[in-house]
Amino acid sequence: MKGIFLGDAFQIGRVYPTWIKERLFDIADVEDKVYTKETLSENMDAECIFSTWGMPHFTAEEIARYFPRLRAVYYAAGTVQGFAREFLESGVRIYSAWGANAVPVAEYTVAQIILANKGFFRSSALASRGERARAVDVYQRYNGNYGCSVGIIGVGMIGSMVCERLADYNLSVKFFDPFLSDARADELGIERASLEEIFSTCMVVSNHLANKPETVKMLKKEHFEKMSPYSTFINTGRGAQVDEEGLCRVLRAREDITAILDVTYPEPPTEDSPFYSLDNCILTPHIAGSFGREVERMAEYMLDSFENPEKNEVTLDMLSRMA
């Protein structure tokens, strides 16, 4: 099978380590060259494409013109929404490393949940300023992790991984996801609940909704107003899913609750964003996903998919549910 690398040369260079490239040279006859859309020629003999962030979009006509023999695209990154549909409708199989990219997000989220329940974020800020008495008073207002209720909004790939990892702790996990079956919920040991119940009863609420038009500003001011005293909201999904103006108003009115935002809309926030002036808002620069050596896991998933075609495939039906 003849393969090519396609997309951004810098991204492909950092995502595909040498050992995986050498393996692909052997088993997929991949050229040691990175093509861009501008350097492609018509009627290429590529039967498979290996890419990552920076994969260009093609129309169905362009796919037929450039890749008449193409059978599969292996995308060593997460969401394929920007390019997949036309390939799938042209009969080309798509594989994505969304599962690999979900791993560090789940790890990050679980770490934040455990620290949040210990009052880490509020008490550490006070202790670091030398306000030890206030720091002690604040952390004692949290309940810790044992028996604590945690709410997961969206139980797709990432949400499922979070729930699986939380099973190692003595936590009560509630979830909101209309698409999750009762059988899968039972398997994960989690309890179905409404958004209102999750925000009003859980000490940590973590957002993992798929990034869809119907989820824009789905998490509203009235949800945040219902949050339990000294509870925490974590967002590693997308900023657009949150009514951020409403969230800012609630954070300003309620110093007891905390927001940990790895994503915002826009990203980063504008220079005049209220997020920067709120002591109970913690911003991180979209670090939950894969970076550093973590990105190599995504290339390894695509190597595995090439050797085991039943793994990590994305179908047209899945596009309607995926982030």
C-alpha positions, 0 to 999 in steps of 0.5 A: 500500500502506498502512503503519504504524509499530508498536512503541516510539516511541523505538526507531523514532525512532532507527532510522528516520532522516528520509530513510528515513521520508520515502521510506516516506511516499511509497512505502508510504503510511506514517502519520507516527505510531507505534502501540503494541499498546494504541493499535491498533483492530480491522480496521485497513487496514494492509497492512505494518508497519515496526518495530524493537526493541520489536515486540509479540507477537500471537496469531494471533487478534489478528493476524486481528482487528487486521490483516485485510489485513496482507501483510508486517512489516518488522523493522529489527532482528535476531532475530524469534523473539519475534513472527514465528511467528504472523505467518508461520503467518497468511500474513504475510511477515516481513523482518528486518535480521538481516544489517544487524545482523550487520555491526557484530558481524562488524567488532567480532569481527574487530578483537578477533581481530586484537588478541588474536593480538597480545597486546594485551589482556594487554600493554596492561593491564600497560603502562598500569600502568607494568609495561613489562617484564612487558608485553613479556614477555607479548606476546612469548608470543603468536604474532601473526596470520601463520599463526595458527589461529582457531576460529569456532563457528557459521557463520550470518550473523555467523559467515560475515561474520567468515570472509569478513573474516578471508580478508584475513589470513594465518590458518587458520580452523577452524569448528564448525557441523553445519549448514554445507555442505561446499560453503559451507565450501570457498567460505569457505576454512575447515576443519571441526573438532570443538569439542575440536579448535578449543579445543585448537588455535586461538589465538582461539575466537569464539562465534557459535552460534544462541541455542537451547535445545540450545545452552545451556551447550554450551561447557563447562568441559572445553572451556576447559581445553583452550585453548592457552597464551595463547589467547583466547575471545571471546563475542558470541553469548549468555552462556547458551551458556557454562558461565560457572561453569566458565569462571571456574574455568578463568580463575582457574586459568590466567592465560595465557588471556583471555576477552573477553565482550560478552554474559553470563548474566545480563546484566549479571553479578550484583554478586558475579560472579567475572568482575569480579575476574579480570584475564584477563576483559574485559567490554564492555556488549553493544557488538558489535551496532548502535548510534549511526548503525549502527542506521540501516543496519537501516532501510535494509535494510528499505527495500530489502526493501520495494522488493525483496521477495526480500531479507532475508525470513524463512521458517518453516523459517528460524526453526528455525536462526536466533538 
